[in-house]
């Protein structure tokens, strides 16, 4: 009988340790995932820019360029074009699209060019910029003055909408994911790079930067001027060049 009490105390301690270990193991298991009946945690809201001096802040707290685009009316479809079929812009004559756009009409009938240094229309391109699986139409025109004009069109329900018109000096155009990157040399030797992104309505500006390329000085310590692309002698034409604009009319 004297040995039974210590024996019972040992059993109680063993049972208590087993329960404690089970609770501890259950607690560790809940760290790696959700237990039965547990609800998923709510998704945290991503931070947005908060102005420190609101009176000095004129931009929107949304993505860059969104504030400027919000003050413009949505683009209107081009008039004078029949509704497109299932082939979209890929089956439409790009010159008909340009003639229907009052801002690009003066350049619509220019000849096609296959290399820089000449005035005319570059080969039209089709690429998806809106992410809807249907390609947009990109047309660029080089003028006698050395300036280039880029127009971008999209199709919705068979109608054609201008979603970008921009111009610059000897522009080069690149894609950055689904964005457009338009580069243009500056008179002081730098380069301007403007990035456009589809905001659901038009291709809006999300960044506009200016970079300077490093050049090695000559023997006398002077800095050589950047090499320019040859351009033909300017000639008089009856057409006017569209002014630079990053908005469309929908």
C-alpha positions in Angstrom: 0.0 0.0 0.0 2.9 2.4 0.7 4.1 1.9 -2.9 0.8 2.6 -4.5 0.7 6.3 -3.7 4.0 7.2 -5.4 3.0 5.0 -8.3 -0.3 6.9 -8.8 1.6 10.3 -8.6 4.0 9.1 -11.3 1.0 8.1 -13.5 -0.6 11.5 -13.0 2.6 13.3 -13.9 3.1 11.1 -17.0 -0.5 11.9 -18.1 0.0 15.6 -17.5 3.2 15.6 -19.6 1.5 13.7 -22.4 -1.3 16.3 -22.5 1.1 19.2 -22.4 3.2 17.7 -25.3 0.0 17.2 -27.4 -1.0 20.8 -26.9 2.5 22.0 -27.8 2.5 19.9 -31.0 -0.9 21.2 -32.0 0.3 24.7 -31.5 3.4 24.2 -33.8 1.3 22.5 -36.4 -1.0 25.6 -36.7 2.0 27.8 -37.7 2.5 26.2 -41.1 -1.1 26.2 -42.3 -4.8 26.5 -41.5 -6.4 24.0 -39.1 -9.8 22.4 -39.7 -12.6 25.0 -39.5 -10.2 28.0 -39.5 -10.9 30.8 -41.9 -8.2 32.3 -44.2 -6.7 35.6 -43.1 -7.9 38.7 -44.9 -5.6 40.1 -47.7 -3.7 43.1 -46.6 -4.4 46.3 -48.5 -1.4 47.6 -50.5 -0.1 51.0 -49.4 -0.8 54.0 -51.5 1.0 57.4 -51.7 0.0 59.8 -49.0 0.9 63.5 -49.5 2.7 65.1 -46.6 1.8 68.6 -47.8 -1.5 68.2 -49.6 -1.6 71.9 -50.7 1.6 71.4 -52.6 0.5 68.1 -54.2 -1.2 68.3 -57.5 -0.9 64.7 -58.6 -3.3 61.8 -57.9 -2.5 59.1 -55.4 -3.1 56.5 -58.1 -0.6 55.4 -60.6 1.5 58.1 -62.3 -0.3 59.6 -65.3 -3.7 58.5 -64.1 -4.6 61.9 -62.8 -3.9 63.6 -66.1 -5.8 61.0 -68.0 -8.9 61.3 -65.8 -9.3 65.0 -66.9 -9.7 64.0 -70.5 -12.8 62.6 -72.2 -12.6 59.0 -73.3 -11.6 58.4 -76.9 -14.3 58.3 -79.5 -14.5 55.8 -82.3 -13.2 56.9 -85.7 -16.0 57.9 -88.1 -16.2 56.7 -91.7 -14.9 53.2 -91.0 -17.1 50.1 -91.4 -17.4 47.8 -88.4 -14.5 45.4 -88.4 -15.0 41.6 -88.7 -13.6 38.9 -86.6 -10.1 39.5 -87.9 -10.0 42.9 -86.1 -7.4 45.5 -87.1 -5.2 42.8 -88.7 -7.6 42.7 -91.7 -8.1 46.5 -92.1 -6.1 48.7 -94.5 -4.0 50.9 -92.2 -4.3 53.8 -94.6 -8.1 53.8 -94.2 -7.6 54.0 -90.5 -5.3 57.0 -90.8 -7.6 58.8 -93.2 -10.5 58.4 -90.7 -8.3 60.0 -88.0 -8.3 63.8 -88.5 -4.9 64.2 -86.8 -3.2 61.6 -89.0 -5.1 62.2 -92.3 -2.4 64.6 -93.6 0.1 61.8 -93.4 -2.1 58.9 -94.6 -1.1 58.9 -98.3 2.7 59.2 -97.8 4.9 56.5 -99.3 6.3 53.6 -97.2 9.9 53.6 -96.0 12.0 50.7 -94.9 14.9 52.5 -93.1 15.5 55.8 -91.2 16.6 59.0 -92.9 13.7 59.3 -95.2 10.2 60.8 -95.0 7.2 58.5 -95.1 5.3 55.8 -93.3 7.1 53.0 -91.5 5.7 49.5 -91.9 2.6 49.2 -89.7 2.8 46.8 -86.7 0.3 44.8 -84.8 0.9 44.0 -81.1 -1.3 43.4 -78.1 -1.0 46.4 -75.7 -4.3 46.1 -73.8 -4.0 42.4 -72.8 -7.3 41.4 -74.4 -5.7 39.0 -76.9 -6.5 41.3 -79.9 -3.5 43.2 -81.3 -3.4 47.0 -81.6 -2.4 48.8 -84.7 0.8 51.0 -84.5 1.7 53.4 -87.3 4.7 55.7 -87.3 5.4 58.5 -89.8 8.7 60.3 -90.3 8.6 63.8 -91.7 11.0 66.0 -93.6 11.8 68.1 -90.5 13.2 65.0 -88.7 10.2 64.6 -86.4 8.3 61.4 -86.1 4.6 60.8 -85.2 3.3 57.6 -83.6 -0.4 56.7 -83.5 -1.9 53.6 -81.8 -5.4 52.3 -82.4 -7.4 49.6 -80.7 -10.6 47.8 -81.7 -13.7 47.2 -79.6 -17.0 45.8 -80.8 -15.9 46.3 -84.4 -15.1 50.0 -83.9 -11.7 51.6 -84.1 -10.5 53.9 -81.3 -7.3 56.1 -81.3 -5.6 55.5 -77.9 -2.3 57.2 -78.4 -0.8 60.0 -80.5 2.7 61.2 -79.6 5.5 62.8 -81.6 9.2 63.5 -81.2 12.5 63.8 -83.0 13.5 60.6 -84.7 11.7 58.5 -82.2 12.4 54.8 -81.6 9.7 52.6 -80.2 10.1 49.6 -78.0 7.8 47.3 -76.0 8.4 46.7 -72.3 6.1 43.9 -71.4 2.7 45.3 -72.5 3.9 48.9 -72.2 5.3 51.1 -75.0 8.7 52.9 -74.5 9.2 55.8 -76.9 12.7 57.2 -77.0 13.8 60.5 -78.7 17.2 62.2 -78.7 17.5 65.7 -77.1 19.4 68.7 -78.5 21.8 68.7 -75.6 22.9 65.1 -76.2 20.6 63.5 -73.8 17.7 61.1 -74.5 14.1 61.3 -73.5 12.3 58.1 -72.7 8.5 58.1 -72.2 6.7 55.0 -71.0 3.0 54.5 -71.9 0.7 51.9 -70.2 -2.9 50.9 -71.0 -5.1 52.2 -68.2 -8.3 50.7 -69.5 -9.2 53.8 -71.6 -6.0 54.9 -73.4 -2.3 54.5 -73.4 -1.3 56.9 -70.6 2.1 58.2 -69.5 3.5 56.4 -66.5 7.1 57.8 -66.6 9.0 60.5 -68.5 12.7 60.4 -67.9 15.8 62.0 -69.5 19.1 60.3 -69.6 22.6 61.4 -70.6 25.0 59.0 -72.3 28.6 59.2 -71.3 31.0 60.1 -74.1 34.8 60.2 -74.2 36.4 63.5 -74.8 38.7 64.2 -77.8 42.4 64.8 -77.7 41.9 68.4 -76.9 39.6 67.6 -74.0 36.4 68.6 -75.8 33.3 66.4 -75.9 32.3 65.2 -79.3 28.8 65.9 -80.4 26.4 62.9 -80.7 26.3 61.3 -84.1 23.1 62.3 -85.9 21.0 60.3 -88.3 21.3 61.8 -91.8 18.1 63.5 -92.9 17.1 64.7 -96.4 16.9 68.4 -97.3 13.6 69.7 -96.0 11.0 70.4 -98.6 7.8 72.3 -98.5 4.6 70.3 -98.2 1.0 71.3 -97.9 0.4 69.1 -94.8 0.8 70.0 -91.3 2.5 67.9 -88.6 0.3 66.9 -85.7 1.4 68.4 -82.4 2.7 66.0 -79.6 0.0 64.6 -77.5 -0.3 61.4 -75.4 -4.0 61.3 -75.3 -6.5 59.7 -77.7 -10.1 60.5 -78.4 -12.6 57.7 -77.7 
